[in-house]
């Protein structure tokens, strides 16, 4: 199992950190800003159709303006999107949405060229820590049944996985934090 390592340049835990993946890649994780909108548009243009389908649990030809605008809002616990950069390239994003009950939901996407580098693990670990530090009691993620990599990642990170919908194969991954 891989563990993200925060280095000395981490600014309070709050929400921004410089982390290292299991392969030694240095990534900066920070919350989204409205100015990041063009980065998100480019990011989604570089995902495969399956990546988009797995992220949104829908068949989309493109990620529309409304969805991009939603991702640019940072008003946790309602919603917080984290961006992971390697050098200046946006390589992964994770959105955490919650409510006052302490149950948060996370959705994560990683660029195809950055899969199997530990970026998803490192980013998800950061998001879980953030949620815990901000009062979340549980984190869940709904996964398309074909998204075996995400299901395996969440299983390896201690999420319990169960079938959510037999007709679609959707799974839910749940972890107490």
Protein Blocks (a to p, Z undefined) as FASTA:
>chain_A
ZZddddfklgcjklgccdddfkopacddddddfklmmmmmmmmmmpcfklmmmmnopacf
bdcfklmmmmmpccdfkbccddddehjbcfbdcdddddfkopacddddddfklgonlmmm
mmmmmmmmmmmmnopabdcddddfklmmlmmmmmmnopacddfblknopacddddZZ
